[in-house]
């Protein structure tokens, strides 16, 4: 089993182990960059990819499912935020806190960056999204790991649940 993260015509397929690493390094980055309400919703989307809580082989999302915003300015800002998250993760931000060496993480992140960069949110109907709403935003932080948790979906972070 594996998991797929896609957008438009492009997909990133990963094993369950690869997905766990991908989600963890993105969680480290997103937790340190969130500022706006939309950012916390994107963090919640990442938290929902925790296979320890959701099940192995059943996570992943398509960029078409994301509510990128109503205006071109919102869509551009939110897409730029996701690219900044990926770039921060690519810089190996906080990877020294991982209990393992993530040898394939950079390749996964570069592929996902290509997918996000090529994706045009304006070409997709954001009313058909499965994106966490404002009431589902990841607002709580795990004190031990200093990352956003999956609350209100579950009380632990991706590192506590693993």
C-alpha positions as CSV (number, residue, x, y, z in Angstrom):
1,X,0.0,0.0,0.0
2,X,1.1,3.5,-0.5
3,X,-0.2,7.1,-0.4
4,X,-0.5,9.7,-3.1
5,X,-0.2,13.5,-3.0
6,X,-1.0,15.1,-6.2
7,X,-2.0,18.2,-8.1
8,X,-3.2,18.6,-11.7
9,X,-1.5,16.0,-13.8
10,X,1.3,15.2,-11.4
11,X,1.5,12.8,-8.4
12,X,3.9,11.9,-5.7
13,X,3.4,8.3,-4.6
14,X,5.2,7.1,-1.5
15,X,5.4,4.0,0.6
16,X,3.9,4.2,4.1
17,X,7.3,4.8,5.6
18,X,8.1,7.4,3.0
19,X,4.8,9.1,3.8
20,X,5.6,9.2,7.5
21,X,8.9,10.9,6.9
22,X,7.4,13.3,4.4
23,X,4.6,14.4,6.8
24,X,7.1,14.7,9.7
25,X,9.5,17.0,7.9
26,X,6.7,19.1,6.6
27,X,5.2,19.3,10.1
28,X,8.5,20.6,11.5
29,X,8.5,23.3,8.9
30,X,4.8,24.3,8.9
31,X,4.8,24.6,12.7
32,X,7.5,27.3,12.6
33,X,6.0,29.3,9.7
34,X,2.3,29.6,10.5
35,X,1.0,33.1,10.8
36,X,-2.4,33.5,9.1
37,X,-5.6,31.5,9.7
38,X,-5.2,29.7,6.4
39,X,-1.8,28.5,7.5
40,X,-3.3,26.7,10.5
41,X,-5.8,25.1,8.2
42,X,-3.0,23.8,6.0
43,X,-1.2,22.5,9.1
44,X,-4.4,20.6,10.0
45,X,-4.4,19.1,6.6
46,X,-0.8,17.8,7.2
47,X,-1.8,16.5,10.7
48,X,-4.6,14.5,9.0
49,X,-1.9,12.6,7.1
50,X,-0.7,11.0,10.3
51,X,-1.0,7.3,9.5
52,X,-0.8,6.3,13.2
53,X,-4.2,7.9,13.6
54,X,-5.7,7.5,10.1
55,X,-4.3,4.2,9.1
56,X,-1.5,3.1,6.9
57,X,-1.9,3.5,3.2
58,X,-5.0,5.6,3.4
59,X,-3.7,9.2,3.6
60,X,-2.7,11.7,0.9
61,X,-4.5,14.6,-0.8
62,X,-4.9,16.3,-4.1
63,X,-4.1,20.0,-4.3
64,X,-7.5,20.4,-6.1
65,X,-9.1,19.5,-2.7
66,X,-7.5,22.5,-1.0
67,X,-9.5,25.8,-0.5
68,X,-6.8,28.1,-1.8
69,X,-9.0,31.2,-1.3
70,X,-11.6,33.3,-3.1
71,X,-9.4,36.0,-4.7
72,X,-6.3,35.7,-6.8
73,X,-4.4,37.5,-4.0
74,X,-5.4,34.9,-1.5
75,X,-4.6,32.0,-3.8
76,X,-1.2,33.4,-4.6
77,X,-0.4,34.1,-0.9
78,X,-1.5,30.6,0.1
79,X,0.4,28.9,-2.6
80,X,3.5,30.9,-1.7
81,X,3.1,29.8,1.9
82,X,3.1,26.1,0.9
83,X,6.2,26.6,-1.2
84,X,7.9,28.3,1.8
85,X,7.0,25.4,4.0
86,X,8.5,23.0,1.4
87,X,11.6,25.1,1.0
88,X,12.1,25.3,4.8
89,X,11.8,21.5,5.0
90,X,14.2,21.2,2.1
91,X,16.8,23.2,4.1
92,X,16.7,20.3,6.7
93,X,15.0,22.5,9.2
94,X,15.0,20.7,12.6
95,X,15.9,17.4,11.0
96,X,18.5,17.0,13.8
97,X,15.5,16.4,16.1
98,X,14.4,13.3,14.1
99,X,15.3,9.9,15.6
100,X,16.4,8.6,12.2
101,X,18.1,9.7,9.0
102,X,15.6,10.6,6.2
103,X,17.6,9.8,3.1
104,X,14.7,10.1,0.6
105,X,12.9,13.1,2.2
106,X,14.7,15.7,0.0
107,X,13.6,13.9,-3.2
108,X,10.0,13.7,-2.0
109,X,10.0,17.3,-1.1
110,X,11.6,18.4,-4.4
111,X,8.9,16.4,-6.3
112,X,6.1,17.9,-4.2
113,X,7.5,21.4,-4.8
114,X,7.4,20.8,-8.5
115,X,3.8,19.6,-8.2
116,X,2.8,22.7,-6.1
117,X,4.7,25.1,-8.3
118,X,3.0,23.8,-11.5
119,X,-0.5,23.8,-9.9
120,X,-2.8,26.7,-10.7
121,X,-5.4,27.1,-8.0
122,X,-7.4,29.4,-10.2
123,X,-8.2,26.6,-12.6
124,X,-10.0,24.5,-9.9
125,X,-13.3,24.9,-8.2
126,X,-12.4,25.5,-4.5
127,X,-16.0,24.9,-3.5
128,X,-15.5,21.1,-3.9
129,X,-12.7,21.0,-1.3
130,X,-12.0,18.6,1.5
131,X,-9.8,21.1,3.3
132,X,-10.1,21.6,7.1
133,X,-12.4,24.5,7.9
134,X,-11.5,27.3,10.3
135,X,-12.9,25.4,13.2
136,X,-10.6,22.4,12.4
137,X,-7.4,24.5,12.2
138,X,-4.4,23.1,14.0
139,X,-4.1,25.6,16.8
140,X,-2.7,23.5,19.6
141,X,1.0,22.8,20.0
142,X,2.7,19.7,21.4
143,X,4.9,21.0,24.2
144,X,7.4,18.1,23.9
145,X,7.9,18.3,20.2
146,X,7.1,22.0,19.6
147,X,4.9,21.2,16.6
148,X,1.2,21.7,15.9
149,X,-1.1,18.8,16.8
150,X,-4.0,17.3,15.0
151,X,-6.5,18.8,17.5
152,X,-9.5,18.8,17.3
153,X,-9.2,15.5,15.5
154,X,-6.8,14.0,18.0
155,X,-4.8,15.3,20.9
156,X,-1.3,14.1,19.9
157,X,1.2,15.4,17.4
158,X,2.6,13.2,14.6
159,X,5.7,12.5,16.7
160,X,3.8,11.5,19.8
161,X,1.5,9.1,17.9
162,X,4.4,7.4,16.0
